[in-house]
Amino acid sequence: MDTMDGLGLSPSEVEVMAKPVRRRYTAEYKLRILRAAEACSGRGEIGALLRREGLYSSNLTQWRKQRERGELEGLSRKRGPSPKPRNPLADKVRVLERETARLKARAERAEGLVELQKKVSEILGIELKHSVEKD
């Protein structure tokens, strides 16, 4: 039986996280915990609250400071730049540009085929009816 360090644990019983995950708390959660901590009046109640929630006293200290600065009210909105309003013509322009590119490619292929037909007829000695060409 494989055991690790004499603890009696097999390698399959030991779980190691590949990368720790940072815990993130919402503003509502922080305010709820602060209200619950303020409601605690008996000895050891705050410690029990912290153990039950898996928090540290430094969390409460930091969250109280954030509340005093008014930061917890602003946490409910999204961070980062506000999205720019979408131009209604941008989609139409994109569609028309794709269509133009597709038609240009088709015209180039057609011109290439006409040139190929001219060369083949020249090689085979077939006389083509000439039409008015535009350059």
Secondary structure, DSSP 8 states (H G I E B T S, - for coil): ---STTS---GGG----SS-------HHHHHHHHHHHHH--STTHHHHHHHHHT--HHHHHHHHHHHHHTHHHHTTS--S-------HHHHHHHHHHHHHHHHHHHHHHHHHHHHHHHHHHHHHT----------
